[in-house]
């Protein structure tokens, strides 16, 4: 493996992630993995929702510089 194997473009949403993942798995010769893309996208959506729920509300706006 090379460093390039660990670099990927950012995805704007789960649908774009699914399209990219499907294209990648197809391009490297794993069509059986590409068939799993819808389930992976749904798992990504569920994990993202959990992450958003777990984030505490900030006491200070993110636009305010805070010094400790």
N, CA, C and O atoms as a GROMACS GRO file, in nm:
protein
  272
    1UNK      N    1   0.083  -0.118   0.000
    1UNK     CA    2   0.000   0.000   0.000
    1UNK      C    3   0.088   0.125   0.000
    1UNK      O    4   0.199   0.126   0.054
    2UNK      N    5   0.035   0.226  -0.062
    2UNK     CA    6   0.108   0.353  -0.069
    2UNK      C    7   0.026   0.461   0.000
    2UNK      O    8  -0.092   0.441   0.028
    3UNK      N    9   0.087   0.577   0.029
    3UNK     CA   10   0.010   0.687   0.089
    3UNK      C   11  -0.113   0.726   0.006
    3UNK      O   12  -0.214   0.769   0.062
    4UNK      N   13  -0.105   0.712  -0.124
    4UNK     CA   14  -0.219   0.746  -0.210
    4UNK      C   15  -0.342   0.658  -0.180
    4UNK      O   16  -0.455   0.700  -0.204
    5UNK      N   17  -0.318   0.537  -0.128
    5UNK     CA   18  -0.430   0.449  -0.094
    5UNK      C   19  -0.512   0.502   0.023
    5UNK      O   20  -0.625   0.458   0.044
    6UNK      N   21  -0.457   0.596   0.097
    6UNK     CA   22  -0.526   0.649   0.214
    6UNK      C   23  -0.582   0.789   0.192
    6UNK      O   24  -0.637   0.849   0.285
    7UNK      N   25  -0.570   0.840   0.072
    7UNK     CA   26  -0.623   0.972   0.039
    7UNK      C   27  -0.750   0.957  -0.044
    7UNK      O   28  -0.756   0.876  -0.136
    8UNK      N   29  -0.850   1.036  -0.009
    8UNK     CA   30  -0.975   1.034  -0.085
    8UNK      C   31  -1.036   1.173  -0.081
    8UNK      O   32  -1.018   1.249   0.014
    9UNK      N   33  -1.108   1.204  -0.184
    9UNK     CA   34  -1.178   1.332  -0.187
    9UNK      C   35  -1.291   1.330  -0.085
    9UNK      O   36  -1.348   1.225  -0.055
   10UNK      N   37  -1.323   1.446  -0.034
   10UNK     CA   38  -1.433   1.458   0.062
   10UNK      C   39  -1.566   1.441  -0.009
   10UNK      O   40  -1.580   1.471  -0.128
   11UNK      N   41  -1.664   1.392   0.064
   11UNK     CA   42  -1.798   1.376   0.011
   11UNK      C   43  -1.892   1.473   0.082
   11UNK      O   44  -1.881   1.494   0.203
   12UNK      N   45  -1.983   1.532   0.007
   12UNK     CA   46  -2.075   1.630   0.065
   12UNK      C   47  -2.186   1.565   0.146
   12UNK      O   48  -2.236   1.625   0.242
   13UNK      N   49  -2.227   1.444   0.108
   13UNK     CA   50  -2.336   1.378   0.178
   13UNK      C   51  -2.325   1.227   0.159
   13UNK      O   52  -2.235   1.179   0.090
   14UNK      N   53  -2.416   1.154   0.220
   14UNK     CA   54  -2.411   1.008   0.215
   14UNK      C   55  -2.432   0.955   0.073
   14UNK      O   56  -2.374   0.854   0.035
   15UNK      N   57  -2.514   1.023  -0.005
   15UNK     CA   58  -2.536   0.978  -0.143
   15UNK      C   59  -2.409   0.987  -0.226
   15UNK      O   60  -2.376   0.896  -0.302
   16UNK      N   61  -2.337   1.098  -0.211
   16UNK     CA   62  -2.210   1.113  -0.284
   16UNK      C   63  -2.109   1.009  -0.236
   16UNK      O   64  -2.034   0.954  -0.316
   17UNK      N   65  -2.107   0.984  -0.105
   17UNK     CA   66  -2.020   0.881  -0.049
   17UNK      C   67  -2.053   0.746  -0.113
   17UNK      O   68  -1.963   0.672  -0.152
   18UNK      N   69  -2.180   0.715  -0.123
   18UNK     CA   70  -2.222   0.588  -0.184
   18UNK      C   71  -2.180   0.576  -0.329
   18UNK      O   72  -2.132   0.470  -0.371
   19UNK      N   73  -2.197   0.682  -0.406
   19UNK     CA   74  -2.155   0.679  -0.547
   19UNK      C   75  -2.004   0.659  -0.559
   19UNK      O   76  -1.958   0.581  -0.642
   20UNK      N   77  -1.928   0.729  -0.475
   20UNK     CA   78  -1.782   0.717  -0.479
   20UNK      C   79  -1.738   0.577  -0.439
   20UNK      O   80  -1.651   0.517  -0.503
   21UNK      N   81  -1.798   0.526  -0.333
   21UNK     CA   82  -1.762   0.392  -0.286
   21UNK      C   83  -1.796   0.286  -0.389
   21UNK      O   84  -1.717   0.195  -0.415
   22UNK      N   85  -1.914   0.297  -0.448
   22UNK     CA   86  -1.956   0.202  -0.551
   22UNK      C   87  -1.860   0.206  -0.670
   22UNK      O   88  -1.819   0.102  -0.720
   23UNK      N   89  -1.825   0.326  -0.714
   23UNK     CA   90  -1.732   0.340  -0.828
   23UNK      C   91  -1.596   0.283  -0.793
   23UNK      O   92  -1.533   0.216  -0.876
   24UNK      N   93  -1.548   0.308  -0.671
   24UNK     CA   94  -1.418   0.256  -0.630
   24UNK      C   95  -1.418   0.104  -0.628
   24UNK      O   96  -1.330   0.040  -0.686
   25UNK      N   97  -1.517   0.045  -0.562
   25UNK     CA   98  -1.521  -0.101  -0.553
   25UNK      C   99  -1.535  -0.166  -0.691
   25UNK      O  100  -1.478  -0.271  -0.716
   26UNK      N  101  -1.611  -0.103  -0.778
   26UNK     CA  102  -1.625  -0.155  -0.915
   26UNK      C  103  -1.493  -0.144  -0.990
   26UNK      O  104  -1.453  -0.236  -1.060
   27UNK      N  105  -1.425  -0.029  -0.975
   27UNK     CA  106  -1.299  -0.005  -1.046
   27UNK      C  107  -1.188  -0.101  -1.004
   27UNK      O  108  -1.104  -0.138  -1.086
   28UNK      N  109  -1.187  -0.141  -0.877
   28UNK     CA  110  -1.081  -0.232  -0.832
   28UNK      C  111  -1.120  -0.379  -0.847
   28UNK      O  112  -1.048  -0.468  -0.801
   29UNK      N  113  -1.235  -0.403  -0.911
   29UNK     CA  114  -1.273  -0.540  -0.943
   29UNK      C  115  -1.345  -0.614  -0.833
   29UNK      O  116  -1.331  -0.736  -0.821
   30UNK      N  117  -1.423  -0.543  -0.751
   30UNK     CA  118  -1.500  -0.607  -0.645
   30UNK      C  119  -1.649  -0.575  -0.659
   30UNK      O  120  -1.705  -0.505  -0.575
   31UNK      N  121  -1.713  -0.624  -0.765
   31UNK     CA  122  -1.855  -0.593  -0.784
   31UNK      C  123  -1.942  -0.648  -0.672
   31UNK      O  124  -2.051  -0.596  -0.648
   32UNK      N  125  -1.896  -0.753  -0.603
   32UNK     CA  126  -1.974  -0.807  -0.492
   32UNK      C  127  -1.980  -0.708  -0.376
   32UNK      O  128  -2.080  -0.702  -0.304
   33UNK      N  129  -1.875  -0.630  -0.358
   33UNK     CA  130  -1.878  -0.524  -0.256
   33UNK      C  131  -1.966  -0.408  -0.302
   33UNK      O  132  -2.038  -0.349  -0.221
   34UNK      N  133  -1.959  -0.376  -0.430
   34UNK     CA  134  -2.040  -0.267  -0.484
   34UNK      C  135  -2.189  -0.293  -0.461
   34UNK      O  136  -2.266  -0.198  -0.445
   35UNK      N  137  -2.229  -0.419  -0.459
   35UNK     CA  138  -2.369  -0.453  -0.432
   35UNK      C  139  -2.410  -0.418  -0.290
   35UNK      O  140  -2.529  -0.402  -0.262
   36UNK      N  141  -2.315  -0.405  -0.200
   36UNK     CA  142  -2.342  -0.373  -0.060
   36UNK      C  143  -2.351  -0.222  -0.034
   36UNK      O  144  -2.378  -0.180   0.078
   37UNK      N  145  -2.330  -0.142  -0.135
   37UNK     CA  146  -2.324   0.003  -0.118
   37UNK      C  147  -2.448   0.060  -0.049
   37UNK      O  148  -2.433   0.143   0.041
   38UNK      N  149  -2.570   0.022  -0.086
   38UNK     CA  150  -2.687   0.081  -0.018
   38UNK      C  151  -2.687   0.058   0.133
   38UNK      O  152  -2.724   0.147   0.210
   39UNK      N  153  -2.647  -0.061   0.176
   39UNK     CA  154  -2.642  -0.090   0.319
   39UNK      C  155  -2.533  -0.009   0.389
   39UNK      O  156  -2.552   0.037   0.502
   40UNK      N  157  -2.420   0.010   0.323
   40UNK     CA  158  -2.311   0.089   0.380
   40UNK      C  159  -2.354   0.235   0.392
   40UNK      O  160  -2.323   0.301   0.492
   41UNK      N  161  -2.423   0.286   0.293
   41UNK     CA  162  -2.472   0.424   0.296
   41UNK      C  163  -2.571   0.443   0.412
   41UNK      O  164  -2.564   0.544   0.483
   42UNK      N  165  -2.661   0.350   0.431
   42UNK     CA  166  -2.757   0.360   0.542
   42UNK      C  167  -2.685   0.354   0.677
   42UNK      O  168  -2.722   0.425   0.770
   43UNK      N  169  -2.583   0.270   0.687
   43UNK     CA  170  -2.504   0.264   0.811
   43UNK      C  171  -2.432   0.396   0.835
   43UNK      O  172  -2.425   0.443   0.949
   44UNK      N  173  -2.380   0.456   0.730
   44UNK     CA  174  -2.312   0.585   0.742
   44UNK      C  175  -2.410   0.693   0.788
   44UNK      O  176  -2.377   0.776   0.872
   45UNK      N  177  -2.531   0.691   0.733
   45UNK     CA  178  -2.633   0.788   0.775
   45UNK      C  179  -2.668   0.770   0.923
   45UNK      O  180  -2.679   0.868   0.997
   46UNK      N  181  -2.684   0.645   0.965
   46UNK     CA  182  -2.719   0.617   1.105
   46UNK      C  183  -2.607   0.662   1.199
   46UNK      O  184  -2.634   0.721   1.304
   47UNK      N  185  -2.483   0.634   1.164
   47UNK     CA  186  -2.370   0.677   1.246
   47UNK      C  187  -2.359   0.829   1.253
   47UNK      O  188  -2.330   0.884   1.359
   48UNK      N  189  -2.384   0.894   1.142
   48UNK     CA  190  -2.379   1.041   1.140
   48UNK      C  191  -2.488   1.099   1.230
   48UNK      O  192  -2.464   1.195   1.303
   49UNK      N  193  -2.607   1.041   1.225
   49UNK     CA  194  -2.716   1.088   1.311
   49UNK      C  195  -2.681   1.070   1.458
   49UNK      O  196  -2.707   1.159   1.539
   50UNK      N  197  -2.622   0.957   1.494
   50UNK     CA  198  -2.580   0.934   1.632
   50UNK      C  199  -2.473   1.034   1.675
   50UNK      O  200  -2.475   1.084   1.788
   51UNK      N  201  -2.381   1.063   1.586
   51UNK     CA  202  -2.275   1.158   1.617
   51UNK      C  203  -2.333   1.298   1.639
   51UNK      O  204  -2.289   1.369   1.730
   52UNK      N  205  -2.430   1.337   1.559
   52UNK     CA  206  -2.493   1.468   1.576
   52UNK      C  207  -2.569   1.475   1.708
   52UNK      O  208  -2.567   1.579   1.774
   53UNK      N  209  -2.637   1.367   1.746
   53UNK     CA  210  -2.710   1.364   1.873
   53UNK      C  211  -2.616   1.373   1.992
   53UNK      O  212  -2.652   1.431   2.095
   54UNK      N  213  -2.499   1.316   1.980
   54UNK     CA  214  -2.405   1.310   2.092
   54UNK      C  215  -2.328   1.440   2.112
   54UNK      O  216  -2.266   1.460   2.217
   55UNK      N  217  -2.330   1.530   2.015
   55UNK     CA  218  -2.256   1.655   2.028
   55UNK      C  219  -2.327   1.747   2.127
   55UNK      O  220  -2.445   1.778   2.109
   56UNK      N  221  -2.256   1.789   2.230
   56UNK     CA  222  -2.318   1.883   2.324
   56UNK      C  223  -2.332   2.022   2.260
   56UNK      O  224  -2.256   2.059   2.171
   57UNK      N  225  -2.430   2.095   2.308
   57UNK     CA  226  -2.448   2.232   2.260
   57UNK      C  227  -2.333   2.317   2.314
   57UNK      O  228  -2.304   2.312   2.434
   58UNK      N  229  -2.269   2.394   2.230
   58UNK     CA  230  -2.157   2.478   2.279
   58UNK      C  231  -2.208   2.590   2.368
   58UNK      O  232  -2.314   2.647   2.344
   59UNK      N  233  -2.130   2.621   2.472
   59UNK     CA  234  -2.164   2.732   2.561
   59UNK      C  235  -2.135   2.865   2.494
   59UNK      O  236  -2.200   2.966   2.522
   60UNK      N  237  -2.036   2.863   2.407
   60UNK     CA  238  -1.994   2.984   2.338
   60UNK      C  239  -2.004   2.960   2.188
   60UNK      O  240  -1.973   2.851   2.139
   61UNK      N  241  -2.046   3.061   2.117
   61UNK     CA  242  -2.057   3.050   1.972
   61UNK      C  243  -1.921   3.010   1.912
   61UNK      O  244  -1.816   3.053   1.960
   62UNK      N  245  -1.925   2.929   1.810
   62UNK     CA  246  -1.802   2.888   1.740
   62UNK      C  247  -1.735   3.006   1.673
   62UNK      O  248  -1.617   2.999   1.636
   63UNK      N  249  -1.808   3.115   1.657
   63UNK     CA  250  -1.753   3.233   1.592
   63UNK      C  251  -1.680   3.326   1.690
   63UNK      O  252  -1.624   3.427   1.648
   64UNK      N  253  -1.681   3.292   1.818
   64UNK     CA  254  -1.616   3.372   1.921
   64UNK      C  255  -1.485   3.304   1.960
   64UNK      O  256  -1.482   3.184   1.988
   65UNK      N  257  -1.377   3.381   1.963
   65UNK     CA  258  -1.249   3.329   2.006
   65UNK      C  259  -1.251   3.321   2.159
   65UNK      O  260  -1.286   3.417   2.226
   66UNK      N  261  -1.213   3.208   2.211
   66UNK     CA  262  -1.216   3.186   2.355
   66UNK      C  263  -1.078   3.149   2.403
   66UNK      O  264  -1.014   3.060   2.348
   67UNK      N  265  -1.031   3.217   2.507
   67UNK     CA  266  -0.898   3.191   2.560
   67UNK      C  267  -0.913   3.125   2.698
   67UNK      O  268  -0.995   3.168   2.778
   68UNK      N  269  -0.834   3.022   2.724
   68UNK     CA  270  -0.843   2.951   2.852
   68UNK      C  271  -0.725   2.986   2.939
   68UNK      O  272  -0.715   2.936   3.051
   0.00000   0.00000   0.00000
